[in-house]
Each structure stands twice: as C-alpha cells, then as structure tokens.
Amino acid sequence: MEWEREWVKAVTAVDAVFQALPQEKAHRLHELLRAMVALKERMQRLVEQVEAAESCAGCGGACCVCGKYHFSAADLLAYRATGEPLFSPRFDNGLCPYLGEPGCLIPPGYRPFNCITFNCELIEDRLAHSDVSRFYLMERELKGLYAEIRSLFPGGAMDGPLLRHAVPAP
C-alpha cells in the first residue's frame, strides 16, 4: 500500500466530513478543538519545566520510534479548524512518519493523544508530585474533549488513527 496515497485519501475523507458538518455542530467543534490545542500546549509546557526535550534527544526519542500512526482524524480536524498548515509525513524515514530532521513535525498543541500524554520515567521522575497529578488531571480532561469531538460525528467517522488501513499487520 502506498503511504502517501493513503494519507491523501484519509485527509480528503476527513475534509469532506468536516465541510458537511451543520453550522451548529461546526461552531461547537471549533470550540472543542481550540480547547484541545490549548490543553495540549499546557501539558507540553508542564513537561518543558523539566527539560523534556533534552531527555528525548538524549535517548533518541525511542518512544517516537515505536509509536507510529497515532495521528487521528480528530487531530486533523484541529488543523482544519484553526488554519494551522498541515505537515507532510515522512513515510521514507523508516520511523514514525511524523518525525523529521529536527524532531516531531507536529507542533505540541496538535500532536496525537498518545504522543502528548506519554511521559517516560526520565521525564516523570523529574516532575514534582503535584505536577504529575496535575498532568494526569489534564490527561483525563483531554480524553473528555476527544470523546465529545467524536460524538459530533455519526458512525465513528472520527475514531481511530487517520492511517488505520495503512498500519502494517504485526
């Protein structure tokens, strides 16, 4: 299966559903997506306090190497609703297609749920106990936002990874 073709096909399908959304639902969706982006940015700022990027660079982003295809239709909607330019995946790198030369191609506020909520021990052990608790409260809030976003679309149109058909079998 050609990854680029699947990507274009998936983006086109999400765009069509997004464009067909009734105005009332579209307004609510924009509110939810702005809240989602802001929450993810707050989560990123929290781990930046303990220099998470340096930890990731030090281990070579091992979790990113293993974590492929988490970008969801709901994540794509955030790009469409805010006008953020969509990145171009790197299907030729043999790693996560969302990794580029300097690191993640996706700004923190637009990263997939799994990517923004995962903290390895190197990062979590540096956070104060109160910050760890706050982080997991934000994670639960983020789960709720994703659930409400998906509820606006019938038939599970926004469920699962965007490239669900391109994920190779184990």
WOSUL-V500584 format. One record per helix or strand of 3 or more residues. SS is the DSSP state (h for helix, s for strand). FROM is the first residue (numbers start at 0). TO is the last residue. If there is no record, write none. Layout:
BEGIN
ss-><SS SS>
from-><FROM FROM>
to-><TO TO>
END
This chain:
BEGIN
ss-><h h h h h h h h h h>
from-><2 22 51 61 72 107 112 120 128 153>
to-><18 47 58 65 81 109 116 123 150 155>
END
